[in-house]
Amino acid sequence: MPRLRLRAPHAFEQGFDAIRTELDVPPSFPPEVLEAAANAHAAPADRIDLRGIEFIAIDPPGATDLDQAFAAERRGDGFRVFYAIADVGAFLEPGGVIDLEARGRGTTLYSPDMRTPLHPPIISEDRASLLAGTEKPSLVWTIDLDESGMPIDARLERATVLIREAIPYVEAQRRIDADDPALGLLKTIGMLRQEREVERGGVSLNLPAQEVVETNGTYSLAYDTSVPVEGWNAQISLLTGIVAGNAMFDAKVGILRTLPPTRKQDLRRLRRQAKALNVDWPDHLAYAEMVRTVSPDTPARNAFLLQAARSFRGAGYLGFSGEQPEHPEHGAIASIYGHVTAPLRRLVDRFANEILLALYAGEEPPAWAVEALEDLPSHMGRAKSKESALERAMVNFSEALVLEKSVGARFDGFVVDLDTKRDRAVIQIAEPAVVANVDPSGLELAQQVSVRLDAVDVTRRTVDFTV
């Protein structure tokens, strides 16, 4: 493998700017939105005082738009989970300029060099963000669990909270490994929820994603790595979404995140591929339990997990009012589920939370939130499409720029996918972290290959390899 010469950061950032322009990613907020945000302060509301609870926010390093903070305590044989969520709705007027701008954006967009926020930074990174050492208006979920981690009671209330700390995942893992009592229950509850996930047939794929990261003053490609606490922390968010989704479904009003279940023909295909790849799949082991035991530590296992990921298609949002919808489940989570834990970064969460606040208070949900349920799925669909296009374009451009001076060089990789419909094979190269398409002729899944880089076009963001 050749030694790659990394480009200066400005070469990457110029390309990132061009991609954002091409995809119509807004470069800033309109002046009237910034003015409204500067004047936005939390609206008066009846709030319970929960400043005595020691909330800890756990997020990626450097994050300032902090949506959630966790605390828990033992309660008899079970547990009580407190989950504070940023109260974005306290700073927005329904139908006002900040609200309308957010509806057009749908989600925060992340680029390697910057983020394009859903809300103006004075709200999303300051006044509403659950930053360390601050007292904040918040929406607090209180969820009681039995000794097995199953929810037995829940409520959602507006509260004032004090965020004791905000720490990155690696620090959280270090402290859990050192038996820090403040975080020990996160591991205990997270592992119990992972066991309940297995029982209900939920799917968790341990599959690293390709990403562009800032390294040594410039940008490079890598495959992400995770630590166990990320999974335990995610289980608290999933628990909250499951409780929220079921509450809305029972009340016949709200919005759910849905995904069709894996089709029987896809499961049969996966079993055939596991056999062809020599990945052991005992007959008695269900699909969900099987995939969570597989680590991407060999080419064959990595290829199998990518095939498993392809079996889930058709994620979307389902708004409803007045009757319970058909097919409300999220197939991968194996439960009814709603998005409610990231309102700073995702539009739909704010509306769901306002509906749930009313339901738990025994009141009618606000008309403005119910009226939005019809259009929210399309708002979120457009936002998710733009998010996917931006992520893929950033990776493709970075691949081309990193490899531009290496035409003619050879690289080692392995086949992770065979796409017969598009007549292509997908290869994964370890260093640099490149995923590329080649001619599938004569190739098999998990086959190790040597490929030659034939051409690079930075403008078109393409790289061409030959096996």
HUHUJO-V471245 format. One record per run of one state. SS is the DSSP state (helix for helix, strand for strand, loop for the rest). FROM is the first residue (numbers start at 1). TO is the last residue. If there is no record, write none. Layout:
ss=(SS | SS)
from=(FROM | FROM)
to=(TO | TO)
//
This chain:
ss=(loop | helix | loop | helix | loop | strand | loop | strand | loop | strand | loop | strand | loop | helix | loop | helix | loop | strand | loop | strand | loop | strand | loop | helix | loop | strand | loop | strand | helix | loop | helix | loop | strand | loop | strand | loop | helix | loop | strand | loop | helix | loop | helix | loop | helix | loop | strand | loop | strand | loop | strand | loop | strand | helix | loop | helix | loop | helix | loop | strand | loop | strand | loop | strand | loop | strand | loop | strand | loop)
from=(1 | 9 | 23 | 31 | 39 | 48 | 50 | 55 | 60 | 68 | 76 | 78 | 87 | 88 | 92 | 97 | 106 | 107 | 108 | 109 | 112 | 114 | 117 | 121 | 128 | 135 | 146 | 151 | 169 | 178 | 181 | 201 | 210 | 216 | 218 | 224 | 228 | 252 | 253 | 260 | 264 | 277 | 287 | 293 | 299 | 310 | 316 | 322 | 329 | 331 | 335 | 337 | 346 | 347 | 361 | 367 | 372 | 373 | 407 | 410 | 420 | 424 | 430 | 434 | 439 | 448 | 458 | 462 | 467)
to=(8 | 22 | 30 | 38 | 47 | 49 | 54 | 59 | 67 | 75 | 77 | 86 | 87 | 91 | 96 | 105 | 106 | 107 | 108 | 111 | 113 | 116 | 120 | 127 | 134 | 145 | 150 | 168 | 177 | 180 | 200 | 209 | 215 | 217 | 223 | 227 | 251 | 252 | 259 | 263 | 276 | 286 | 292 | 298 | 309 | 315 | 321 | 328 | 330 | 334 | 336 | 345 | 346 | 360 | 366 | 371 | 372 | 406 | 409 | 419 | 423 | 429 | 433 | 438 | 447 | 457 | 461 | 466 | 467)
//
